[in-house]
C-alpha cells in the first residue's frame, strides 16, 4: 500500500517516462463489491499499484484531476460537444 508521499510522486509521473511493463491492466483488478467501501478502495490500491497510471487493454492511461469544478460527465460532454461544432 503506497503512502501519501509515494502517491504524490505517482501523480506527478510523466506518461512518456513510465515503463509500461510495470503497469497493471485495470481489467485484471477484481474487487469484491460485498466489502465495505473502505476495504474495496484498499483492495483496488493494492492491486492497481499506481492509481494514477495503469493499462486498459494495452493502452496506457494517465489520470489527472483539475480544479475546474466540473464533473467527469460534464467534461466529457463539453469535449464531445466541442468536437461536434468543429
MOKANOR-V559468 format. One record per residue. N is the residue number from 1. RES is the residue in three letters. SS is DSSP state (H for helix, E for strand, - for the rest). OMEGA is omega in radians with two decimals (* if undefined). Layout:
n=N res=RES ss=SS omega=OMEGA
n=N res=RES ss=SS omega=OMEGA
//
This chain:
n=1 res=UNK ss=- omega=-3.12
n=2 res=UNK ss=- omega=3.06
n=3 res=UNK ss=- omega=-3.07
n=4 res=UNK ss=H omega=3.12
n=5 res=UNK ss=H omega=3.12
n=6 res=UNK ss=H omega=3.10
n=7 res=UNK ss=H omega=3.11
n=8 res=UNK ss=H omega=3.11
n=9 res=UNK ss=H omega=3.12
n=10 res=UNK ss=H omega=-3.10
n=11 res=UNK ss=H omega=-3.10
n=12 res=UNK ss=H omega=-3.11
n=13 res=UNK ss=- omega=3.09
n=14 res=UNK ss=- omega=-3.05
n=15 res=UNK ss=H omega=-3.11
n=16 res=UNK ss=H omega=3.12
n=17 res=UNK ss=H omega=-3.09
n=18 res=UNK ss=- omega=3.08
n=19 res=UNK ss=- omega=-3.09
n=20 res=UNK ss=H omega=3.13
n=21 res=UNK ss=H omega=3.13
n=22 res=UNK ss=H omega=-3.11
n=23 res=UNK ss=- omega=3.13
n=24 res=UNK ss=- omega=3.06
n=25 res=UNK ss=E omega=-3.09
n=26 res=UNK ss=H omega=3.12
n=27 res=UNK ss=H omega=3.14
n=28 res=UNK ss=H omega=-3.12
n=29 res=UNK ss=- omega=-3.13
n=30 res=UNK ss=- omega=-3.10
n=31 res=UNK ss=- omega=3.07
n=32 res=UNK ss=- omega=-3.07
n=33 res=UNK ss=- omega=3.09
n=34 res=UNK ss=- omega=3.12
n=35 res=UNK ss=- omega=3.03
n=36 res=UNK ss=- omega=-3.05
n=37 res=UNK ss=H omega=-3.14
n=38 res=UNK ss=H omega=3.14
n=39 res=UNK ss=H omega=3.10
n=40 res=UNK ss=H omega=3.12
n=41 res=UNK ss=H omega=3.11
n=42 res=UNK ss=H omega=3.13
n=43 res=UNK ss=H omega=3.11
n=44 res=UNK ss=H omega=-3.14
n=45 res=UNK ss=H omega=3.12
n=46 res=UNK ss=H omega=-3.07
n=47 res=UNK ss=H omega=-3.05
n=48 res=UNK ss=H omega=3.13
n=49 res=UNK ss=- omega=3.13
n=50 res=UNK ss=- omega=-3.09
n=51 res=UNK ss=- omega=-3.14
n=52 res=UNK ss=- omega=-3.12
n=53 res=UNK ss=E omega=-3.09
n=54 res=UNK ss=E omega=3.10
n=55 res=UNK ss=E omega=2.99
n=56 res=UNK ss=E omega=-3.11
n=57 res=UNK ss=- omega=3.12
n=58 res=UNK ss=- omega=3.11
n=59 res=UNK ss=E omega=3.11
n=60 res=UNK ss=E omega=3.13
n=61 res=UNK ss=E omega=3.09
n=62 res=UNK ss=E omega=-3.13
n=63 res=UNK ss=- omega=3.08
n=64 res=UNK ss=- omega=3.12
n=65 res=UNK ss=- omega=3.10
n=66 res=UNK ss=- omega=-3.11
n=67 res=UNK ss=- omega=-3.13
n=68 res=UNK ss=- omega=-3.10
n=69 res=UNK ss=- omega=3.12
n=70 res=UNK ss=- omega=3.01
n=71 res=UNK ss=- omega=3.10
n=72 res=UNK ss=H omega=3.11
n=73 res=UNK ss=H omega=-3.14
n=74 res=UNK ss=H omega=-3.13
n=75 res=UNK ss=H omega=3.13
n=76 res=UNK ss=H omega=3.11
n=77 res=UNK ss=H omega=3.12
n=78 res=UNK ss=H omega=3.14
n=79 res=UNK ss=H omega=-3.08
n=80 res=UNK ss=H omega=3.03
n=81 res=UNK ss=H omega=3.09
n=82 res=UNK ss=H omega=3.10
n=83 res=UNK ss=H omega=-3.13
n=84 res=UNK ss=H omega=-3.10
n=85 res=UNK ss=- omega=3.13
n=86 res=UNK ss=- omega=*
//
